[in-house]
Amino acid sequence: MRLIPTAWAVAILLLTSSTTQATSSPPHSQRLSPLKQITTASPSLLSIEYYEDGPADGEAVILVHGFPFSIDSYASVTPLLIDRGYRVIVSHLRGFGGTRFLHPNTPRSAEQAALGSDIIALMDALNIKNATCAGYDWGSVAVNSATALWPERCTRMVAANSYLVQNRSTAWVPSDPNTEATMWYYYLFLTPRGAAGLAQSPKEWTRTLWTKNSPNWNFTEEYLDLTTTALYNPDFVDIAVNFYRNRLLYAPGDPAFVDLADRLDSQPPITVPAVTLDPEESVVLKPADASASAKFFTGPRCHHRLPGIGENIPYEAPQAFANAIFQVHNLDNGDDECGAI
């Protein structure tokens, strides 16, 4: 069942059309532009909106954003990578920006198997054999899943908060009360009231989540407005609430991904070179040392805590994020030094 009432869906579609036009004429340098579209193959036929720059024969880097964010969080990271000769691809997640489902009956699933599969489907569509996969927040879930299931494709990984692949059998195991309190929106999005609120005011929801989840981040109104344009997608609300409903077992996954979902329940390790980042100002996913998630990494790994940084690492600390990508390539070349980034 679709979650957006008809009037809201119409309004979002109208806003989306104006947003799509705006991407061809960026209001300022923080927007990645121009954007492209490419169609992926089944099981989820998508028209993915993405940004690409750098030499076609450069080593590919796939950058994945989080919620509620957009590809523009990487606007200051991409030139740093391009200057080093990388081919950079930054795509909007399903339900964000100009990424669209091609069939109305495709389940609007944001389960971890779907997000990971979308990375591989994008690589297939672009004829990319392998890449460094990097992300934060939902993007970490996506790159964790893709790297764990397809290490021959995602051959290096950079991820915030280390390892976020979920074993669904532990979904109802509670954390301590203080941690549960920071996850208030997980539970609100289980309800029609939460979905309705997100549909009614995505900008104010984004402001609230940024303020509460990264309390020391002084984002600008301009950047908030820029990001919000990516949320006027007809599937945004369905995708946003499904992510939390699926992780808390209140919504089933897409049957097309059942085998991959079962494999992820075993929490397969990351076997490729990895650099993991813990922002110290993240409220929901608190920073930890490398030992807390060491069992999930069997390949070479460097772990860094980032003082003064909240959830949106690539926007708040673009040089550190780019340096993590440079460092993971050194690990891949046999350099096991984990110097500061």
C-alpha positions as CSV (number, residue, x, y, z in Angstrom):
1,M,0.0,0.0,0.0
2,R,1.3,3.5,-0.9
3,L,1.8,5.8,2.1
4,I,1.4,9.2,0.6
5,P,-2.2,10.5,0.3
6,T,-3.1,11.5,-3.2
7,A,-3.0,15.3,-2.7
8,W,0.5,15.1,-1.3
9,A,1.7,12.8,-4.1
10,V,0.4,15.3,-6.6
11,A,2.2,18.2,-4.8
12,I,5.4,16.2,-4.6
13,L,5.3,15.4,-8.3
14,L,4.8,19.1,-9.2
15,L,7.7,20.1,-6.9
16,T,9.8,17.3,-8.4
17,S,9.4,18.6,-12.0
18,S,10.6,22.1,-10.9
19,T,13.5,20.6,-9.0
20,T,14.6,18.5,-12.1
21,Q,14.7,21.7,-14.1
22,A,16.8,23.4,-11.4
23,T,19.5,20.8,-11.6
24,S,20.5,22.0,-15.1
25,S,21.1,25.5,-13.7
26,P,22.8,25.2,-10.4
27,P,22.1,28.0,-8.0
28,H,25.6,27.9,-6.5
29,S,28.8,25.9,-6.5
30,Q,27.6,23.5,-3.8
31,R,25.4,21.6,-6.2
32,L,26.8,18.7,-8.3
33,S,25.9,19.4,-11.9
34,P,25.2,18.4,-14.6
35,L,23.4,15.2,-13.7
36,K,22.9,12.1,-15.9
37,Q,20.3,9.3,-16.0
38,I,20.9,5.6,-16.5
39,T,18.6,2.6,-16.4
40,T,19.5,-0.4,-14.4
41,A,18.4,-4.0,-15.0
42,S,16.0,-6.2,-12.9
43,P,15.1,-7.0,-10.2
44,S,14.5,-3.3,-9.4
45,L,14.3,-1.4,-12.7
46,L,15.4,2.1,-11.9
47,S,16.3,5.2,-13.7
48,I,19.2,6.4,-11.5
49,E,20.2,10.0,-11.4
50,Y,23.9,10.4,-10.9
51,Y,26.9,12.8,-11.3
52,E,30.1,11.7,-12.9
53,D,33.4,13.4,-13.5
54,G,37.1,12.5,-13.9
55,P,38.9,10.4,-16.5
56,A,36.9,7.6,-18.0
57,D,39.9,5.3,-17.5
58,G,40.5,6.4,-13.9
59,E,40.0,4.1,-10.9
60,A,36.3,4.2,-10.2
61,V,34.9,5.5,-6.9
62,I,31.2,5.1,-6.1
63,L,30.0,7.6,-3.4
64,V,26.7,7.0,-1.6
65,H,24.8,9.5,0.5
66,G,22.6,9.1,3.6
67,F,19.2,10.2,5.0
68,P,18.0,12.9,4.9
69,F,20.8,14.1,2.6
70,S,21.6,14.2,-1.1
71,I,24.5,13.7,-3.6
72,D,25.4,17.3,-3.0
73,S,27.0,16.4,0.4
74,Y,29.9,15.2,-1.8
75,A,30.3,18.5,-3.7
76,S,33.6,19.3,-2.0
77,V,34.9,15.8,-2.0
78,T,34.6,15.1,-5.8
79,P,37.1,17.7,-7.0
80,L,39.7,16.4,-4.5
81,L,39.3,12.9,-6.0
82,I,39.2,14.1,-9.6
83,D,42.5,16.0,-9.0
84,R,44.1,12.7,-8.1
85,G,42.8,11.0,-11.3
86,Y,39.8,9.1,-10.0
87,R,36.6,8.5,-12.0
88,V,33.9,9.6,-9.5
89,I,30.3,8.6,-9.6
90,V,27.8,10.0,-7.1
91,S,24.2,8.6,-7.4
92,H,20.9,9.5,-5.7
93,L,19.5,6.6,-3.7
94,R,16.2,5.2,-4.7
95,G,13.5,7.6,-3.6
96,F,15.8,10.7,-3.7
97,G,16.5,13.3,-6.4
98,G,15.7,12.2,-9.9
99,T,16.1,8.5,-9.3
100,R,12.8,6.8,-10.3
101,F,11.2,3.4,-10.3
102,L,10.2,2.4,-13.8
103,H,7.3,0.2,-12.8
104,P,4.5,1.2,-10.3
105,N,4.3,-2.3,-8.8
106,T,7.9,-2.6,-7.8
107,P,8.0,-2.7,-4.0
108,R,9.3,0.6,-2.6
109,S,11.8,-1.2,-0.4
110,A,14.8,0.4,1.3
111,E,16.1,-2.8,2.9
112,Q,19.8,-3.3,3.1
113,A,19.8,-5.9,0.3
114,A,18.1,-3.5,-2.1
115,L,20.4,-0.6,-1.3
116,G,23.5,-2.8,-1.8
117,S,22.2,-4.3,-5.0
118,D,21.5,-0.9,-6.4
119,I,25.3,-0.1,-6.3
120,I,26.1,-3.3,-8.3
121,A,23.3,-2.6,-10.7
122,L,24.6,0.9,-11.3
123,M,28.1,-0.4,-11.9
124,D,26.7,-2.9,-14.4
125,A,24.9,-0.2,-16.2
126,L,28.0,1.9,-16.4
127,N,30.2,-1.1,-17.4
128,I,32.4,-0.6,-14.3
129,K,34.1,-3.9,-13.3
130,N,35.2,-2.9,-9.8
131,A,35.3,0.2,-7.7
132,T,36.0,1.7,-4.3
133,C,32.6,2.0,-2.6
134,A,32.3,4.8,0.0
135,G,29.3,6.0,2.1
136,Y,27.9,7.4,5.3
137,D,24.6,6.9,7.2
138,W,22.3,4.9,4.8
139,G,25.3,5.0,2.4
140,S,27.3,3.0,4.9
141,V,24.5,0.3,5.0
142,A,24.6,0.3,1.2
143,V,28.4,0.0,0.8
144,N,28.7,-2.5,3.7
145,S,26.1,-4.7,2.0
146,A,27.5,-4.4,-1.5
147,T,31.1,-5.0,-0.3
148,A,30.2,-8.0,1.9
149,L,28.2,-9.7,-0.9
150,W,30.3,-8.7,-3.9
151,P,33.9,-8.2,-2.8
152,E,35.0,-8.8,-6.3
153,R,33.1,-5.7,-7.4
154,C,33.5,-3.4,-4.4
155,T,37.2,-4.1,-4.0
156,R,37.9,-1.3,-1.4
157,M,35.5,0.3,1.1
158,V,35.3,3.5,3.1
159,A,32.3,3.6,5.5
160,A,31.2,5.8,8.4
161,N,30.3,4.0,11.6
162,S,32.2,0.9,10.4
163,Y,29.7,-2.0,10.0
164,L,26.0,-1.5,9.8
165,V,24.8,-4.7,8.2
166,Q,21.9,-5.9,10.3
167,N,21.0,-9.4,11.5
168,R,17.2,-9.2,11.6
169,S,17.0,-11.8,14.4
170,T,18.3,-9.1,16.7
171,A,16.0,-6.3,15.5
172,W,14.0,-6.3,18.7
173,V,16.9,-6.5,21.1
174,P,16.8,-3.2,22.9
175,S,19.7,-0.8,23.5
176,D,20.2,1.2,26.7
177,P,17.4,3.8,27.3
178,N,19.6,6.7,26.4
179,T,20.4,5.2,23.0
180,E,16.8,4.2,22.4
181,A,15.8,7.9,23.1
182,T,18.0,9.1,20.3
183,M,16.2,6.8,17.9
184,W,12.8,8.3,18.4
185,Y,12.2,8.9,14.7
186,Y,12.8,5.2,14.0
187,Y,9.6,4.5,15.9
188,L,7.6,7.4,14.8
189,F,8.2,6.3,11.2
190,L,6.5,3.0,12.0
191,T,3.2,5.0,12.2
192,P,1.0,6.7,9.6
193,R,1.4,9.9,11.6
194,G,5.2,9.8,11.1
195,A,4.8,9.2,7.3
196,A,2.2,12.0,7.1
197,G,4.5,14.4,8.9
198,L,7.5,13.6,6.7
199,A,5.3,14.1,3.5
200,Q,3.9,17.3,4.8
201,S,7.1,19.1,5.7
202,P,10.3,17.4,4.5
203,K,12.4,20.5,5.0
204,E,11.5,20.9,8.6
205,W,12.0,17.2,9.3
206,T,15.4,17.5,7.7
207,R,16.2,20.5,9.9
208,T,15.1,18.7,13.0
209,L,17.0,15.5,12.2
210,W,20.2,17.4,11.4
211,T,19.9,19.5,14.6
212,K,19.3,16.6,16.9
213,N,21.7,14.1,15.3
214,S,24.6,16.5,14.7
215,P,24.0,19.1,17.4
216,N,27.3,21.0,16.8
217,W,26.9,21.2,13.0
218,N,26.2,24.8,12.0
219,F,24.6,24.1,8.6
220,T,23.3,27.0,6.5
221,E,19.8,27.7,5.4
222,E,21.1,27.7,1.8
223,Y,22.5,24.1,2.2
224,L,19.2,23.0,3.9
225,D,17.2,24.3,0.9
226,L,19.6,22.7,-1.5
227,T,19.3,19.3,0.1
228,T,15.6,19.5,0.5
229,T,15.1,19.7,-3.3
230,A,16.3,16.0,-3.5
231,L,13.5,15.0,-1.1
232,Y,10.6,16.0,-3.4
233,N,10.6,12.6,-5.1
234,P,7.2,10.8,-5.4
235,D,8.7,7.8,-3.6
236,F,10.7,9.6,-0.9
237,V,8.3,9.1,2.0
238,D,7.7,5.4,1.1
239,I,11.4,4.7,0.9
240,A,12.3,6.7,4.0
241,V,9.8,5.0,6.3
242,N,10.4,1.5,4.8
243,F,14.1,1.7,5.7
244,Y,13.1,1.9,9.4
245,R,10.1,-0.4,9.2
246,N,12.1,-3.1,7.5
247,R,14.9,-2.9,10.0
248,L,12.5,-3.1,12.9
249,L,10.5,-6.0,11.2
250,Y,7.3,-3.9,10.7
251,A,7.5,-4.3,6.9
252,P,8.6,-7.3,4.8
253,G,11.4,-7.0,2.3
254,D,11.1,-7.2,-1.5
255,P,10.7,-10.9,-2.5
256,A,13.2,-10.3,-5.3
257,F,15.9,-9.8,-2.6
258,V,15.0,-12.6,-0.2
259,D,18.1,-14.7,-0.9
260,L,20.4,-11.7,-0.5
261,A,18.6,-10.6,2.6
262,D,19.1,-14.0,4.2
263,R,22.8,-13.9,3.4
264,L,23.1,-10.5,5.0
265,D,21.5,-11.8,8.2
266,S,24.6,-13.9,8.7
267,Q,26.5,-10.5,8.8
268,P,29.2,-11.6,6.3
269,P,32.6,-9.9,7.0
270,I,34.3,-7.2,4.9
271,T,37.2,-9.0,3.3
272,V,38.6,-6.2,1.2
273,P,40.8,-3.2,2.3
274,A,38.7,-0.8,4.4
275,V,38.9,2.5,6.1
276,T,36.2,3.3,8.6
277,L,35.3,6.6,10.1
278,D,33.5,7.4,13.4
279,P,32.3,11.0,13.7
280,E,32.5,12.0,17.3
281,E,29.5,14.4,17.2
282,S,27.2,11.7,15.9
283,V,24.4,11.2,18.4
284,V,22.5,8.1,17.2
285,L,25.5,6.0,16.1
286,K,28.0,6.8,18.8
287,P,31.8,6.6,18.0
288,A,33.8,3.6,19.1
289,D,37.3,2.3,18.7
290,A,38.2,-0.3,16.0
291,S,37.9,-3.2,18.4
292,A,34.1,-2.8,18.7
293,S,33.6,-4.0,15.1
294,A,36.9,-5.8,14.5
295,K,35.2,-9.2,14.0
296,F,33.5,-7.9,10.9
297,F,36.7,-7.0,9.1
298,T,39.1,-9.7,7.9
299,G,41.0,-7.6,5.4
300,P,43.4,-4.8,6.1
301,R,41.7,-1.9,7.9
302,C,42.3,1.6,9.3
303,H,39.9,3.2,11.7
304,H,39.6,6.9,12.5
305,R,37.6,9.0,15.0
306,L,36.8,12.4,13.7
307,P,36.5,15.1,16.5
308,G,34.0,17.8,16.0
309,I,32.3,16.1,13.1
310,G,28.6,15.0,12.8
311,E,26.8,12.5,10.6
312,N,27.4,14.3,7.3
313,I,31.2,13.6,7.1
314,P,31.8,14.4,3.4
315,Y,30.2,17.9,3.8
316,E,31.6,18.7,7.2
317,A,35.1,17.2,6.6
318,P,35.6,16.7,2.8
319,Q,39.4,16.5,3.0
320,A,39.2,13.8,5.6
321,F,36.7,11.8,3.6
322,A,38.9,12.1,0.5
323,N,42.0,11.2,2.5
324,A,40.2,8.0,3.6
325,I,39.8,7.0,0.0
326,F,43.4,7.8,-0.7
327,Q,44.4,5.7,2.3
328,V,42.3,2.7,1.4
329,H,44.1,2.6,-2.0
330,N,47.4,2.5,-0.1
331,L,46.1,-0.4,1.9
332,D,45.3,-2.1,-1.3
333,N,48.8,-1.6,-2.5
334,G,50.3,-3.3,0.6
335,D,50.9,-0.2,2.8
336,D,49.5,-1.1,6.3
337,E,50.3,2.3,7.8
338,C,47.2,3.9,9.3
339,G,48.4,7.5,9.7
340,A,46.1,10.4,10.5
341,I,43.8,11.6,7.8
